[in-house]
Structure formats: C-alpha cells, structure tokens
Amino acid sequence: MADGAIFAKKPELALAQHKFAVFNGTPEQRTEALQKLSDGIKQDKMVDFYAQLVSEGVFENDAALAKELEAGSTAQLAELDKNY
C-alpha cells in the first residue's frame, strides 16, 4: 500500500451498526441511529438499502424519497458507465 493512499469506506459499515442500534439500542440510541441511517442513505443514494429497511419496518415508505434515491443512484451509475 502506498503512503497516503485513501480508500473509500464502501459499503459504509457504520450504517450496519446503526441498523443494529435501531433494533437493540435504548430509545435514545434508536433515535440517533434512525437519523444517522437516514442521513447516510440520502448522502450515498442507497435506494436498495432504503427499500430493505422499509420492508423491515424501520422506515415508513416515502415514495418521493425512494424516487429521489433511485434517480440519484441511476445518475451515479450512468456517470460510472460513461467513464469506463
């Protein structure tokens, strides 16, 4: 590994820890974990992870958010395809 090499943390494993806290944490931990999950999903356009959490009852389905995430994810994939 070269000095100064920076590797992206993908997948973001902290989100898995927040998901765990939603189901197993204290009420305060649950509230914080839900916010961090929501922020991470929106930041990284994680439409599939969002759909999984909706199916597990973590979030209520928000069609507008799902559409926004899908559009962002599709745009990112198109950009990657164009570059390769």
Biopython code that builds the backbone (N, CA, C, O; Angstrom):
import numpy as np
from Bio.PDB.StructureBuilder import StructureBuilder

atoms = [
    (1, "MET", "N", (0.848, -1.174, 0.000)),
    (1, "MET", "CA", (0.000, 0.000, 0.000)),
    (1, "MET", "C", (0.888, 1.228, 0.000)),
    (1, "MET", "O", (1.815, 1.333, 0.802)),
    (2, "ALA", "N", (0.608, 2.141, -0.885)),
    (2, "ALA", "CA", (1.399, 3.365, -0.997)),
    (2, "ALA", "C", (1.067, 4.321, 0.139)),
    (2, "ALA", "O", (-0.060, 4.361, 0.631)),
    (3, "ASP", "N", (2.065, 5.081, 0.540)),
    (3, "ASP", "CA", (1.820, 6.091, 1.561)),
    (3, "ASP", "C", (0.796, 7.090, 1.054)),
    (3, "ASP", "O", (0.838, 7.507, -0.104)),
    (4, "GLY", "N", (-0.107, 7.463, 1.916)),
    (4, "GLY", "CA", (-1.107, 8.453, 1.547)),
    (4, "GLY", "C", (-2.279, 7.905, 0.767)),
    (4, "GLY", "O", (-3.157, 8.666, 0.361)),
    (5, "ALA", "N", (-2.316, 6.600, 0.546)),
    (5, "ALA", "CA", (-3.440, 6.023, -0.191)),
    (5, "ALA", "C", (-4.705, 6.140, 0.650)),
    (5, "ALA", "O", (-4.711, 5.838, 1.843)),
    (6, "ILE", "N", (-5.749, 6.574, 0.015)),
    (6, "ILE", "CA", (-7.027, 6.724, 0.700)),
    (6, "ILE", "C", (-8.026, 5.797, 0.021)),
    (6, "ILE", "O", (-8.190, 5.821, -1.198)),
    (7, "PHE", "N", (-8.679, 4.993, 0.820)),
    (7, "PHE", "CA", (-9.655, 4.056, 0.297)),
    (7, "PHE", "C", (-11.039, 4.451, 0.789)),
    (7, "PHE", "O", (-11.220, 4.778, 1.962)),
    (8, "ALA", "N", (-11.990, 4.418, -0.094)),
    (8, "ALA", "CA", (-13.366, 4.737, 0.272)),
    (8, "ALA", "C", (-13.912, 3.635, 1.167)),
    (8, "ALA", "O", (-13.633, 2.454, 0.960)),
    (9, "LYS", "N", (-14.680, 4.028, 2.144)),
    (9, "LYS", "CA", (-15.312, 3.062, 3.038)),
    (9, "LYS", "C", (-16.670, 2.691, 2.451)),
    (9, "LYS", "O", (-17.707, 3.181, 2.898)),
    (10, "LYS", "N", (-16.651, 1.838, 1.468)),
    (10, "LYS", "CA", (-17.891, 1.392, 0.854)),
    (10, "LYS", "C", (-17.905, -0.117, 0.857)),
    (10, "LYS", "O", (-16.964, -0.715, 0.335)),
    (11, "PRO", "N", (-18.877, -0.755, 1.393)),
    (11, "PRO", "CA", (-20.044, -0.133, 1.993)),
    (11, "PRO", "C", (-19.705, 0.515, 3.331)),
    (11, "PRO", "O", (-18.729, 0.154, 3.989)),
    (12, "GLU", "N", (-20.516, 1.460, 3.705)),
    (12, "GLU", "CA", (-20.323, 2.178, 4.964)),
    (12, "GLU", "C", (-20.799, 1.275, 6.103)),
    (12, "GLU", "O", (-22.000, 1.152, 6.347)),
    (13, "LEU", "N", (-19.861, 0.655, 6.787)),
    (13, "LEU", "CA", (-20.206, -0.321, 7.819)),
    (13, "LEU", "C", (-20.842, 0.314, 9.046)),
    (13, "LEU", "O", (-21.533, -0.367, 9.803)),
    (14, "ALA", "N", (-20.623, 1.594, 9.253)),
    (14, "ALA", "CA", (-21.266, 2.268, 10.381)),
    (14, "ALA", "C", (-22.784, 2.214, 10.239)),
    (14, "ALA", "O", (-23.497, 2.184, 11.242)),
    (15, "LEU", "N", (-23.282, 2.202, 9.009)),
    (15, "LEU", "CA", (-24.728, 2.124, 8.812)),
    (15, "LEU", "C", (-25.283, 0.793, 9.309)),
    (15, "LEU", "O", (-26.403, 0.744, 9.818)),
    (16, "ALA", "N", (-24.528, -0.269, 9.171)),
    (16, "ALA", "CA", (-24.954, -1.566, 9.703)),
    (16, "ALA", "C", (-25.027, -1.510, 11.227)),
    (16, "ALA", "O", (-25.921, -2.102, 11.830)),
    (17, "GLN", "N", (-24.096, -0.808, 11.840)),
    (17, "GLN", "CA", (-24.123, -0.651, 13.295)),
    (17, "GLN", "C", (-25.336, 0.175, 13.725)),
    (17, "GLN", "O", (-25.954, -0.115, 14.750)),
    (18, "HIS", "N", (-25.675, 1.194, 12.949)),
    (18, "HIS", "CA", (-26.855, 2.000, 13.271)),
    (18, "HIS", "C", (-28.129, 1.168, 13.124)),
    (18, "HIS", "O", (-29.062, 1.305, 13.915)),
    (19, "LYS", "N", (-28.163, 0.310, 12.112)),
    (19, "LYS", "CA", (-29.325, -0.565, 11.941)),
    (19, "LYS", "C", (-29.463, -1.482, 13.157)),
    (19, "LYS", "O", (-30.567, -1.704, 13.654)),
    (20, "PHE", "N", (-28.341, -2.007, 13.628)),
    (20, "PHE", "CA", (-28.359, -2.851, 14.821)),
    (20, "PHE", "C", (-28.903, -2.067, 16.014)),
    (20, "PHE", "O", (-29.709, -2.589, 16.784)),
    (21, "ALA", "N", (-28.466, -0.821, 16.168)),
    (21, "ALA", "CA", (-28.907, 0.009, 17.293)),
    (21, "ALA", "C", (-30.404, 0.294, 17.228)),
    (21, "ALA", "O", (-31.052, 0.435, 18.265)),
    (22, "VAL", "N", (-30.953, 0.380, 16.027)),
    (22, "VAL", "CA", (-32.392, 0.608, 15.887)),
    (22, "VAL", "C", (-33.168, -0.527, 16.543)),
    (22, "VAL", "O", (-34.173, -0.288, 17.213)),
    (23, "PHE", "N", (-32.711, -1.752, 16.354)),
    (23, "PHE", "CA", (-33.422, -2.908, 16.884)),
    (23, "PHE", "C", (-33.037, -3.262, 18.315)),
    (23, "PHE", "O", (-33.834, -3.858, 19.039)),
    (24, "ASN", "N", (-31.826, -2.901, 18.729)),
    (24, "ASN", "CA", (-31.323, -3.385, 20.011)),
    (24, "ASN", "C", (-30.890, -2.299, 20.990)),
    (24, "ASN", "O", (-30.506, -2.612, 22.117)),
    (25, "GLY", "N", (-30.941, -1.057, 20.594)),
    (25, "GLY", "CA", (-30.453, 0.017, 21.447)),
    (25, "GLY", "C", (-31.525, 0.581, 22.362)),
    (25, "GLY", "O", (-32.690, 0.186, 22.317)),
    (26, "THR", "N", (-31.094, 1.513, 23.190)),
    (26, "THR", "CA", (-32.015, 2.243, 24.053)),
    (26, "THR", "C", (-32.846, 3.185, 23.186)),
    (26, "THR", "O", (-32.502, 3.407, 22.025)),
    (27, "PRO", "N", (-33.923, 3.741, 23.719)),
    (27, "PRO", "CA", (-34.705, 4.697, 22.920)),
    (27, "PRO", "C", (-33.868, 5.871, 22.393)),
    (27, "PRO", "O", (-34.083, 6.327, 21.270)),
    (28, "GLU", "N", (-32.928, 6.356, 23.188)),
    (28, "GLU", "CA", (-32.070, 7.448, 22.744)),
    (28, "GLU", "C", (-31.164, 6.990, 21.602)),
    (28, "GLU", "O", (-30.976, 7.707, 20.620)),
    (29, "GLN", "N", (-30.608, 5.791, 21.743)),
    (29, "GLN", "CA", (-29.750, 5.247, 20.691)),
    (29, "GLN", "C", (-30.556, 5.013, 19.414)),
    (29, "GLN", "O", (-30.067, 5.243, 18.309)),
    (30, "ARG", "N", (-31.788, 4.556, 19.578)),
    (30, "ARG", "CA", (-32.647, 4.299, 18.420)),
    (30, "ARG", "C", (-32.900, 5.591, 17.648)),
    (30, "ARG", "O", (-32.800, 5.613, 16.421)),
    (31, "THR", "N", (-33.224, 6.657, 18.358)),
    (31, "THR", "CA", (-33.490, 7.940, 17.707)),
    (31, "THR", "C", (-32.272, 8.429, 16.939)),
    (31, "THR", "O", (-32.385, 8.852, 15.789)),
    (32, "GLU", "N", (-31.115, 8.371, 17.572)),
    (32, "GLU", "CA", (-29.875, 8.804, 16.925)),
    (32, "GLU", "C", (-29.548, 7.912, 15.725)),
    (32, "GLU", "O", (-29.142, 8.402, 14.672)),
    (33, "ALA", "N", (-29.730, 6.605, 15.895)),
    (33, "ALA", "CA", (-29.420, 5.660, 14.824)),
    (33, "ALA", "C", (-30.332, 5.868, 13.618)),
    (33, "ALA", "O", (-29.876, 5.793, 12.477)),
    (34, "LEU", "N", (-31.613, 6.127, 13.861)),
    (34, "LEU", "CA", (-32.538, 6.378, 12.756)),
    (34, "LEU", "C", (-32.115, 7.608, 11.956)),
    (34, "LEU", "O", (-32.172, 7.606, 10.727)),
    (35, "GLN", "N", (-31.692, 8.656, 12.660)),
    (35, "GLN", "CA", (-31.258, 9.870, 11.968)),
    (35, "GLN", "C", (-30.000, 9.611, 11.149)),
    (35, "GLN", "O", (-29.890, 10.065, 10.010)),
    (36, "LYS", "N", (-29.049, 8.880, 11.732)),
    (36, "LYS", "CA", (-27.802, 8.601, 11.017)),
    (36, "LYS", "C", (-28.039, 7.677, 9.825)),
    (36, "LYS", "O", (-27.399, 7.829, 8.784)),
    (37, "LEU", "N", (-28.953, 6.724, 9.975)),
    (37, "LEU", "CA", (-29.309, 5.868, 8.839)),
    (37, "LEU", "C", (-29.908, 6.704, 7.711)),
    (37, "LEU", "O", (-29.527, 6.572, 6.549)),
    (38, "SER", "N", (-30.840, 7.552, 8.074)),
    (38, "SER", "CA", (-31.488, 8.400, 7.078)),
    (38, "SER", "C", (-30.473, 9.291, 6.367)),
    (38, "SER", "O", (-30.496, 9.408, 5.141)),
    (39, "ASP", "N", (-29.592, 9.913, 7.128)),
    (39, "ASP", "CA", (-28.571, 10.790, 6.538)),
    (39, "ASP", "C", (-27.643, 10.021, 5.599)),
    (39, "ASP", "O", (-27.340, 10.487, 4.500)),
    (40, "GLY", "N", (-27.193, 8.840, 6.035)),
    (40, "GLY", "CA", (-26.283, 8.037, 5.218)),
    (40, "GLY", "C", (-26.924, 7.543, 3.940)),
    (40, "GLY", "O", (-26.296, 7.535, 2.881)),
    (41, "ILE", "N", (-28.170, 7.132, 4.039)),
    (41, "ILE", "CA", (-28.903, 6.649, 2.866)),
    (41, "ILE", "C", (-29.067, 7.769, 1.845)),
    (41, "ILE", "O", (-28.877, 7.562, 0.647)),
    (42, "LYS", "N", (-29.419, 8.954, 2.329)),
    (42, "LYS", "CA", (-29.603, 10.093, 1.420)),
    (42, "LYS", "C", (-28.275, 10.528, 0.810)),
    (42, "LYS", "O", (-28.204, 10.829, -0.382)),
    (43, "GLN", "N", (-27.236, 10.562, 1.615)),
    (43, "GLN", "CA", (-25.931, 11.017, 1.133)),
    (43, "GLN", "C", (-25.389, 10.122, 0.027)),
    (43, "GLN", "O", (-24.863, 10.609, -0.974)),
    (44, "ASP", "N", (-25.521, 8.807, 0.210)),
    (44, "ASP", "CA", (-24.939, 7.857, -0.741)),
    (44, "ASP", "C", (-25.953, 7.284, -1.728)),
    (44, "ASP", "O", (-25.629, 6.366, -2.481)),
    (45, "LYS", "N", (-27.168, 7.812, -1.732)),
    (45, "LYS", "CA", (-28.214, 7.384, -2.685)),
    (45, "LYS", "C", (-28.438, 5.870, -2.623)),
    (45, "LYS", "O", (-28.430, 5.190, -3.649)),
    (46, "MET", "N", (-28.635, 5.361, -1.423)),
    (46, "MET", "CA", (-28.724, 3.918, -1.184)),
    (46, "MET", "C", (-30.173, 3.428, -1.290)),
    (46, "MET", "O", (-30.788, 3.070, -0.286)),
    (47, "VAL", "N", (-30.698, 3.417, -2.488)),
    (47, "VAL", "CA", (-32.096, 3.078, -2.711)),
    (47, "VAL", "C", (-32.412, 1.644, -2.284)),
    (47, "VAL", "O", (-33.470, 1.404, -1.703)),
    (48, "ASP", "N", (-31.537, 0.704, -2.551)),
    (48, "ASP", "CA", (-31.810, -0.695, -2.195)),
    (48, "ASP", "C", (-31.789, -0.902, -0.682)),
    (48, "ASP", "O", (-32.618, -1.636, -0.144)),
    (49, "PHE", "N", (-30.851, -0.264, 0.001)),
    (49, "PHE", "CA", (-30.794, -0.369, 1.457)),
    (49, "PHE", "C", (-32.031, 0.281, 2.072)),
    (49, "PHE", "O", (-32.587, -0.231, 3.043)),
    (50, "TYR", "N", (-32.455, 1.399, 1.512)),
    (50, "TYR", "CA", (-33.670, 2.063, 1.983)),
    (50, "TYR", "C", (-34.872, 1.127, 1.828)),
    (50, "TYR", "O", (-35.674, 0.987, 2.751)),
    (51, "ALA", "N", (-34.995, 0.491, 0.668)),
    (51, "ALA", "CA", (-36.113, -0.431, 0.426)),
    (51, "ALA", "C", (-36.089, -1.590, 1.417)),
    (51, "ALA", "O", (-37.136, -2.028, 1.892)),
    (52, "GLN", "N", (-34.895, -2.083, 1.728)),
    (52, "GLN", "CA", (-34.779, -3.169, 2.700)),
    (52, "GLN", "C", (-35.258, -2.706, 4.075)),
    (52, "GLN", "O", (-35.991, -3.426, 4.753)),
    (53, "LEU", "N", (-34.846, -1.515, 4.482)),
    (53, "LEU", "CA", (-35.244, -1.001, 5.792)),
    (53, "LEU", "C", (-36.743, -0.728, 5.850)),
    (53, "LEU", "O", (-37.363, -0.906, 6.898)),
    (54, "VAL", "N", (-37.328, -0.300, 4.742)),
    (54, "VAL", "CA", (-38.778, -0.114, 4.688)),
    (54, "VAL", "C", (-39.470, -1.462, 4.869)),
    (54, "VAL", "O", (-40.440, -1.566, 5.619)),
    (55, "SER", "N", (-38.978, -2.490, 4.185)),
    (55, "SER", "CA", (-39.598, -3.816, 4.285)),
    (55, "SER", "C", (-39.462, -4.411, 5.680)),
    (55, "SER", "O", (-40.282, -5.231, 6.093)),
    (56, "GLU", "N", (-38.421, -3.994, 6.408)),
    (56, "GLU", "CA", (-38.218, -4.474, 7.776)),
    (56, "GLU", "C", (-38.949, -3.612, 8.806)),
    (56, "GLU", "O", (-38.906, -3.906, 10.001)),
    (57, "GLY", "N", (-39.611, -2.563, 8.356)),
    (57, "GLY", "CA", (-40.374, -1.714, 9.258)),
    (57, "GLY", "C", (-39.569, -0.642, 9.974)),
    (57, "GLY", "O", (-40.069, -0.007, 10.903)),
    (58, "VAL", "N", (-38.335, -0.435, 9.552)),
    (58, "VAL", "CA", (-37.501, 0.591, 10.182)),
    (58, "VAL", "C", (-37.998, 1.976, 9.780)),
    (58, "VAL", "O", (-38.104, 2.869, 10.620)),
    (59, "PHE", "N", (-38.300, 2.151, 8.501)),
    (59, "PHE", "CA", (-38.830, 3.408, 7.980)),
    (59, "PHE", "C", (-40.185, 3.150, 7.350)),
    (59, "PHE", "O", (-40.463, 2.052, 6.868)),
    (60, "GLU", "N", (-41.033, 4.183, 7.358)),
    (60, "GLU", "CA", (-42.260, 4.119, 6.580)),
    (60, "GLU", "C", (-41.902, 4.446, 5.135)),
    (60, "GLU", "O", (-40.991, 5.231, 4.871)),
    (61, "ASN", "N", (-42.625, 3.842, 4.212)),
    (61, "ASN", "CA", (-42.331, 4.074, 2.798)),
    (61, "ASN", "C", (-42.639, 5.514, 2.414)),
    (61, "ASN", "O", (-43.745, 6.007, 2.638)),
    (62, "ASP", "N", (-41.664, 6.168, 1.841)),
    (62, "ASP", "CA", (-41.798, 7.531, 1.331)),
    (62, "ASP", "C", (-41.499, 7.457, -0.163)),
    (62, "ASP", "O", (-40.339, 7.411, -0.573)),
    (63, "ALA", "N", (-42.556, 7.445, -0.970)),
    (63, "ALA", "CA", (-42.393, 7.263, -2.417)),
    (63, "ALA", "C", (-41.535, 8.357, -3.038)),
    (63, "ALA", "O", (-40.755, 8.091, -3.952)),
    (64, "ALA", "N", (-41.673, 9.582, -2.550)),
    (64, "ALA", "CA", (-40.881, 10.687, -3.102)),
    (64, "ALA", "C", (-39.399, 10.486, -2.808)),
    (64, "ALA", "O", (-38.554, 10.714, -3.674)),
    (65, "LEU", "N", (-39.085, 10.059, -1.595)),
    (65, "LEU", "CA", (-37.685, 9.801, -1.239)),
    (65, "LEU", "C", (-37.139, 8.638, -2.054)),
    (65, "LEU", "O", (-36.019, 8.706, -2.560)),
    (66, "ALA", "N", (-37.920, 7.572, -2.185)),
    (66, "ALA", "CA", (-37.471, 6.419, -2.969)),
    (66, "ALA", "C", (-37.196, 6.824, -4.415)),
    (66, "ALA", "O", (-36.216, 6.377, -5.010)),
    (67, "LYS", "N", (-38.051, 7.662, -4.976)),
    (67, "LYS", "CA", (-37.859, 8.127, -6.353)),
    (67, "LYS", "C", (-36.602, 8.986, -6.458)),
    (67, "LYS", "O", (-35.844, 8.865, -7.420)),
    (68, "GLU", "N", (-36.379, 9.851, -5.470)),
    (68, "GLU", "CA", (-35.179, 10.697, -5.450)),
    (68, "GLU", "C", (-33.910, 9.849, -5.350)),
    (68, "GLU", "O", (-32.930, 10.104, -6.050)),
    (69, "LEU", "N", (-33.934, 8.836, -4.474)),
    (69, "LEU", "CA", (-32.779, 7.955, -4.315)),
    (69, "LEU", "C", (-32.516, 7.168, -5.595)),
    (69, "LEU", "O", (-31.368, 7.009, -6.010)),
    (70, "GLU", "N", (-33.582, 6.680, -6.215)),
    (70, "GLU", "CA", (-33.453, 5.917, -7.462)),
    (70, "GLU", "C", (-32.843, 6.785, -8.559)),
    (70, "GLU", "O", (-31.959, 6.340, -9.290)),
    (71, "ALA", "N", (-33.314, 8.015, -8.668)),
    (71, "ALA", "CA", (-32.783, 8.925, -9.690)),
    (71, "ALA", "C", (-31.305, 9.222, -9.434)),
    (71, "ALA", "O", (-30.503, 9.235, -10.368)),
    (72, "GLY", "N", (-30.949, 9.457, -8.182)),
    (72, "GLY", "CA", (-29.553, 9.730, -7.849)),
    (72, "GLY", "C", (-28.660, 8.540, -8.110)),
    (72, "GLY", "O", (-27.551, 8.687, -8.624)),
    (73, "SER", "N", (-29.141, 7.363, -7.758)),
    (73, "SER", "CA", (-28.375, 6.144, -7.979)),
    (73, "SER", "C", (-28.184, 5.884, -9.471)),
    (73, "SER", "O", (-27.093, 5.522, -9.912)),
    (74, "THR", "N", (-29.245, 6.070, -10.237)),
    (74, "THR", "CA", (-29.170, 5.878, -11.685)),
    (74, "THR", "C", (-28.185, 6.858, -12.313)),
    (74, "THR", "O", (-27.423, 6.489, -13.207)),
    (75, "ALA", "N", (-28.202, 8.093, -11.852)),
    (75, "ALA", "CA", (-27.274, 9.102, -12.379)),
    (75, "ALA", "C", (-25.825, 8.736, -12.058)),
    (75, "ALA", "O", (-24.941, 8.894, -12.900)),
    (76, "GLN", "N", (-25.585, 8.248, -10.840)),
    (76, "GLN", "CA", (-24.227, 7.837, -10.466)),
    (76, "GLN", "C", (-23.758, 6.668, -11.324)),
    (76, "GLN", "O", (-22.610, 6.647, -11.766)),
    (77, "LEU", "N", (-24.632, 5.700, -11.563)),
    (77, "LEU", "CA", (-24.271, 4.553, -12.397)),
    (77, "LEU", "C", (-24.007, 4.975, -13.838)),
    (77, "LEU", "O", (-23.082, 4.471, -14.476)),
    (78, "ALA", "N", (-24.809, 5.888, -14.346)),
    (78, "ALA", "CA", (-24.595, 6.378, -15.710)),
    (78, "ALA", "C", (-23.250, 7.088, -15.819)),
    (78, "ALA", "O", (-22.548, 6.939, -16.819)),
    (79, "GLU", "N", (-22.893, 7.849, -14.807)),
    (79, "GLU", "CA", (-21.603, 8.546, -14.800)),
    (79, "GLU", "C", (-20.449, 7.539, -14.777)),
    (79, "GLU", "O", (-19.453, 7.718, -15.478)),
    (80, "LEU", "N", (-20.584, 6.496, -13.980)),
    (80, "LEU", "CA", (-19.549, 5.457, -13.942)),
    (80, "LEU", "C", (-19.434, 4.749, -15.291)),
    (80, "LEU", "O", (-18.330, 4.498, -15.773)),
    (81, "ASP", "N", (-20.575, 4.430, -15.894)),
    (81, "ASP", "CA", (-20.560, 3.772, -17.202)),
    (81, "ASP", "C", (-19.889, 4.647, -18.252)),
    (81, "ASP", "O", (-19.154, 4.150, -19.106)),
    (82, "LYS", "N", (-20.140, 5.933, -18.188)),
    (82, "LYS", "CA", (-19.568, 6.860, -19.163)),
    (82, "LYS", "C", (-18.049, 6.944, -19.006)),
    (82, "LYS", "O", (-17.332, 7.120, -19.991)),
    (83, "ASN", "N", (-17.566, 6.819, -17.789)),
    (83, "ASN", "CA", (-16.129, 6.942, -17.528)),
    (83, "ASN", "C", (-15.352, 5.666, -17.827)),
    (83, "ASN", "O", (-14.123, 5.695, -17.897)),
    (84, "TYR", "N", (-16.046, 4.555, -18.003)),
    (84, "TYR", "CA", (-15.333, 3.299, -18.247)),
    (84, "TYR", "C", (-15.593, 2.770, -19.598)),
    (84, "TYR", "O", (-15.068, 1.718, -19.961)),
]
sb = StructureBuilder()
sb.init_structure("model")
sb.init_model(0)
sb.init_chain("A")
sb.init_seg("    ")
for serial, (resi, resn, name, xyz) in enumerate(atoms, 1):
    if name == "N":
        sb.init_residue(resn, " ", resi, " ")
    sb.init_atom(name, np.array(xyz, "f"), 0.0, 1.0, " ", f" {name:<3s}", serial, name[0])
structure = sb.get_structure()
